[in-house]
Amino acid sequence: GEDYPIKIIKTNDDGHFIIAANTTSNDLDVGDSFGDGDAWLFEIDDHSGNIIHSEVFGGSKNETLWDALLLENNHLILVGSSLSDDYNVPLNYGETDGWLLEVDPAWSIINSKVYGGPRNDHFDSIKKVSDGFILVGSSLSTSIDLPDNANLSGSNIWVLKLNELRSKVWSKAYGGSKSEYATEIAVVNNEQLVIFGTTLSNDGDVGNL
């Protein structure tokens, strides 16, 4: 199968490294898998490079990670997309959904939640803010968690605010008459948000280019 990393994180206490990755394998270092593509976490010793801990998460279809965030309590939050509605994924709204998976220091699942609508939605990035989390991604949906998408067209940049309980506070979509895709979000002075992405539009939220 294919295995590729999306983020490497130094642990808070022992100096090991955690690699968040995507995998289609079901053997060797990966072990058993759930479906077509899964989220793969593994921790390595920084002195030897040996794997200390390895876990695979997902459902019977395809899951893809795009970002990972280590919290002060050593919980790890992974975000990306999911097509599944079984095993580690609670439900599916249709096509791909934005997926959030949270694990504790032993990598037991604390939260597995999906957000989105009936078409393709995914998360690219997550950041911690004082009262919760900000996630950015892209969406084609116009309902369920994407009510503000109805007046836009094509793929739009999607920003979702979650509270400390990982419940939705607000959801916004930005774009024009063509397609927009997010890549990253940054939190700057006074918790203002800067969103990075690409656009094909020259109208709507984009303006004249």
Secondary structure, 3 states (H helix, E strand, C coil): CCEEEEEEEECCCCCCEEEEEEECCCCCCCCCCCCCEEEEEEEECCCCCCEEEEEEECCCCEEEEEEEEECCCCCEEEEEEECCCCCCCCCCCCCCEEEEEEECCCCCEEEEEEECCCCCEEEEEEEEECCEEEEEEEECCCCCCCHHHCCCCCCEEEEEEECCCCCEEEEEEECCCCCEEEEEEEECHHHCEEEEEEECCCCCCCCCC
